[in-house]
Amino acid sequence: MDLPKNRFKAALKEGRSQIGLWNTIGGNTVPELLGGAGFDWVLVDCEHSAIETIEVLTALQAIGQVPETSAIVRPATNDPTLFKRLLDMGAQTLLVPYVQSAAEAETAVRAMRYGPQGMRGMAGMTRATRYGQVRDYYNRAEEELCLIVQVETIAALEHLEAIATTDGVDGVFIGPADLSASMGLRGQVNHPDVVSVIEGAFDTLKRLNVPIGIMALNPEDAKRYIALGATMTAVGVDLVLLADSIAALRATF
């Protein structure tokens, strides 16, 4: 069996815009629904949700039923042990939260790679190797692994260029909410000062030719960031979509 292709990584390299959804509801039913909804990617969130690492396996299996939809996983933190488990489950793309420096980005890269370049532990009977069926997995795995780092504070943005150009980093995802908090403007993601900082980060990343990601739940904001160069844009969160739908239905009656 050949190494499974990472459509998400390929699209980033080609500069194609990819629209995605955030999965924060555990189990396999919601990931299955989201995976079949026609978006380019679905992110399984283990940072700001009750989804535990063990639940990621069934989510990956559910999303994987539709090959055109890529699964991304956000681990709870930048932890090599968590990475090891998620990669062995077959996750090919990780979105690492709260990366503050090039050194932290390098730690994430090392956790994605086998020795001697990295520190990912080796195991053969895993879903990633299709239970031993993928030919030459250990030497080729990195070809299809994708690492996106989240830059979410003013302090991190001071090191943006060093983080973004760290060997092994495939893209940078801007976190507007935490950025607003670090600026003393909690939750004001559309405050002119916050928007100005985000646009400055976009300019830097475009100059460096590094793929850019962002969450924008307002459709007009999302379209504007896509026009500015975002190539991985999160436009919906399952719980938010559910809450909004329920509120609209209640208001009808």
CORDA-V394849 format. One record per backbone hydrogen bond with DSSP energy under -0.5 kcal/mol. NH is the residue of the N-H (numbers start at 1). CO is the residue of the C=O. E is the energy in kcal/mol with one decimal. If there is no record, write none. Layout:
BEGIN
nh:NH co:CO e:E
nh:NH co:CO e:E
END
This chain:
BEGIN
nh:7 co:5 e:-0.9
nh:10 co:6 e:-2.1
nh:11 co:7 e:-2.3
nh:12 co:8 e:-2.1
nh:13 co:9 e:-2.2
nh:14 co:10 e:-1.5
nh:15 co:11 e:-0.7
nh:15 co:12 e:-1.2
nh:16 co:11 e:-2.3
nh:18 co:231 e:-1.8
nh:20 co:233 e:-2.6
nh:21 co:41 e:-1.8
nh:22 co:236 e:-2.7
nh:23 co:43 e:-3.7
nh:24 co:22 e:-0.6
nh:26 co:24 e:-0.6
nh:32 co:28 e:-1.8
nh:33 co:29 e:-2.3
nh:34 co:30 e:-2.9
nh:35 co:31 e:-2.7
nh:36 co:32 e:-1.2
nh:37 co:34 e:-1.6
nh:39 co:34 e:-0.5
nh:40 co:19 e:-1.9
nh:41 co:19 e:-1.1
nh:42 co:70 e:-2.5
nh:43 co:21 e:-2.9
nh:44 co:42 e:-0.5
nh:44 co:72 e:-3.1
nh:45 co:23 e:-2.5
nh:45 co:43 e:-0.7
nh:46 co:44 e:-0.7
nh:46 co:74 e:-2.5
nh:50 co:24 e:-0.6
nh:51 co:45 e:-0.5
nh:52 co:50 e:-0.5
nh:55 co:52 e:-1.6
nh:56 co:52 e:-0.6
nh:56 co:53 e:-1.4
nh:57 co:53 e:-0.5
nh:57 co:54 e:-0.5
nh:59 co:55 e:-1.6
nh:60 co:56 e:-2.9
nh:61 co:57 e:-2.2
nh:62 co:58 e:-2.1
nh:63 co:59 e:-2.8
nh:64 co:60 e:-2.3
nh:65 co:62 e:-1.2
nh:66 co:63 e:-1.7
nh:67 co:65 e:-0.6
nh:69 co:66 e:-2.1
nh:70 co:40 e:-2.7
nh:70 co:68 e:-0.5
nh:72 co:42 e:-2.6
nh:73 co:93 e:-2.1
nh:74 co:44 e:-2.7
nh:75 co:73 e:-0.7
nh:79 co:77 e:-2.0
nh:83 co:79 e:-2.4
nh:84 co:80 e:-2.5
nh:85 co:81 e:-1.8
nh:86 co:82 e:-2.5
nh:87 co:83 e:-3.2
nh:88 co:84 e:-2.1
nh:89 co:85 e:-1.5
nh:90 co:87 e:-1.4
nh:91 co:86 e:-2.1
nh:94 co:146 e:-2.3
nh:95 co:73 e:-2.4
nh:96 co:94 e:-0.6
nh:96 co:148 e:-2.9
nh:97 co:95 e:-0.5
nh:99 co:150 e:-2.5
nh:100 co:98 e:-0.6
nh:105 co:101 e:-1.9
nh:106 co:102 e:-2.5
nh:107 co:103 e:-1.8
nh:108 co:104 e:-1.8
nh:109 co:105 e:-2.3
nh:110 co:106 e:-2.5
nh:111 co:107 e:-1.6
nh:112 co:108 e:-0.9
nh:112 co:109 e:-1.0
nh:113 co:109 e:-0.7
nh:113 co:110 e:-0.7
nh:115 co:120 e:-0.5
nh:117 co:114 e:-0.7
nh:118 co:114 e:-1.1
nh:119 co:110 e:-2.9
nh:120 co:110 e:-0.6
nh:120 co:113 e:-3.1
nh:126 co:124 e:-1.8
nh:127 co:88 e:-0.8
nh:128 co:88 e:-2.1
nh:130 co:127 e:-1.5
nh:131 co:126 e:-3.5
nh:132 co:124 e:-0.6
nh:133 co:129 e:-1.1
nh:133 co:130 e:-0.6
nh:134 co:129 e:-2.5
nh:135 co:1 e:-2.8
nh:137 co:134 e:-1.1
nh:139 co:136 e:-0.6
nh:140 co:136 e:-1.3
nh:140 co:137 e:-0.6
nh:141 co:137 e:-2.4
nh:143 co:140 e:-1.8
nh:144 co:140 e:-0.5
nh:144 co:141 e:-1.5
nh:145 co:141 e:-0.5
nh:146 co:92 e:-2.9
nh:148 co:94 e:-2.8
nh:148 co:146 e:-0.5
nh:149 co:171 e:-2.1
nh:150 co:96 e:-3.0
nh:151 co:149 e:-0.5
nh:151 co:173 e:-2.2
nh:152 co:150 e:-0.6
nh:157 co:153 e:-2.1
nh:158 co:154 e:-1.2
nh:159 co:156 e:-1.9
nh:160 co:157 e:-1.4
nh:163 co:159 e:-2.5
nh:164 co:160 e:-3.1
nh:165 co:161 e:-1.8
nh:166 co:163 e:-1.4
nh:169 co:166 e:-2.3
nh:170 co:147 e:-2.9
nh:170 co:168 e:-0.6
nh:171 co:147 e:-0.9
nh:172 co:211 e:-2.5
nh:173 co:149 e:-3.0
nh:174 co:172 e:-0.6
nh:174 co:213 e:-3.1
nh:175 co:151 e:-1.8
nh:176 co:174 e:-0.8
nh:179 co:175 e:-2.0
nh:180 co:176 e:-2.5
nh:181 co:177 e:-1.8
nh:182 co:178 e:-2.4
nh:183 co:179 e:-1.0
nh:184 co:181 e:-1.8
nh:185 co:180 e:-3.2
nh:187 co:177 e:-0.6
nh:188 co:185 e:-2.4
nh:189 co:187 e:-1.6
nh:191 co:188 e:-1.9
nh:195 co:191 e:-2.7
nh:196 co:192 e:-2.2
nh:197 co:193 e:-1.8
nh:198 co:194 e:-2.4
nh:199 co:195 e:-2.8
nh:200 co:196 e:-1.9
nh:201 co:197 e:-2.1
nh:202 co:198 e:-2.4
nh:203 co:199 e:-2.2
nh:204 co:200 e:-2.0
nh:205 co:201 e:-2.6
nh:206 co:202 e:-2.7
nh:207 co:203 e:-2.1
nh:208 co:204 e:-1.8
nh:209 co:205 e:-0.5
nh:209 co:206 e:-0.8
nh:210 co:205 e:-2.7
nh:211 co:170 e:-0.5
nh:213 co:172 e:-2.4
nh:214 co:232 e:-1.8
nh:215 co:174 e:-0.7
nh:216 co:214 e:-0.5
nh:216 co:234 e:-2.8
nh:219 co:217 e:-0.6
nh:222 co:218 e:-2.6
nh:223 co:219 e:-2.5
nh:224 co:220 e:-2.0
nh:225 co:221 e:-2.5
nh:226 co:222 e:-2.4
nh:227 co:223 e:-2.2
nh:228 co:224 e:-1.4
nh:229 co:225 e:-0.6
nh:229 co:226 e:-1.0
nh:230 co:225 e:-2.5
nh:231 co:212 e:-2.6
nh:232 co:212 e:-1.5
nh:233 co:18 e:-2.4
nh:234 co:214 e:-2.4
nh:234 co:232 e:-0.5
nh:235 co:20 e:-2.5
nh:235 co:233 e:-0.6
nh:236 co:20 e:-0.6
nh:238 co:22 e:-2.3
nh:241 co:237 e:-3.0
nh:242 co:238 e:-2.3
nh:243 co:239 e:-2.7
nh:244 co:240 e:-2.8
nh:245 co:241 e:-2.2
nh:246 co:242 e:-2.5
nh:247 co:243 e:-2.5
nh:248 co:244 e:-2.4
nh:249 co:245 e:-2.3
nh:250 co:246 e:-2.7
nh:251 co:247 e:-2.4
nh:252 co:248 e:-1.4
nh:253 co:249 e:-0.9
nh:253 co:250 e:-0.9
END
